[in-house]
């Protein structure tokens, strides 16, 4: 009998893509799905009914702790991906209960986590840990009974992790800025602090790469919020001829509150994407944005948890499954679909 691996080889795609197409995942392009379904029909592919029937007997419940960020895009895309994994494997009685806690309230996440771990129905835990050390201390006594996948923020070297390389994304943003700014043109860098997920690492990567360029770096200057950032940027731009701006946190909110004419002679690269950022790219305010595959991160964490619980696959502890980064310009903007309406 033909296997998914053989189908994948014939089509020049991954076995995971074949599996997703067979299971009707919306994360697969219709064109790819049609090719897969056509070939499996021609080759008389059949699902492993015995394996499926065994798995159906297993009821597994996973709790997913997701961070509610100021950028709603991030939160909703993660949830979208988790729901796709839940939908794809629902016939196996695999359930994911999604719990959101505020990014600025780490204590609430810890208290909710403690209450969940007191339940007797916890088979798996997917978590974006705001306080890594405290969260791991709470989870560690349960690791012999439950499976854990960290998402977005790496929890521990012995926990499987899914997420982007934020430092690398910062470097990509700075690499673009180094190209679009001329020698000795001034680049203003605004630091709005650590959101405990990405902003600190964005800045780390951006600074490392920006220093390799020939621009005149102003900053990083700590602003500490949206209104302070706006005042600081306007003041500095009045005093100096700033040609480029990079902000590691609250960027879309800051740019949105500033008049469009302010940006006519400025070059801006953003870390992260949202509907607002897409509109700013259309308006030529933002030159480029670095986008991680957020919904796919949610989906992958749900899929890896399924494999841990149902297939007995002992995924390598501490493995970091890094999601791809994409550079979005005006010219390829429409190639990227935001799923938050799903």
Order of alpha helices (4+ residues) and beta strands (2+ residues): alpha-alpha-alpha-alpha-beta-alpha-beta-alpha-beta-alpha-beta-beta-alpha-beta-alpha-beta-alpha-beta-alpha-beta-alpha-beta-alpha-beta-beta
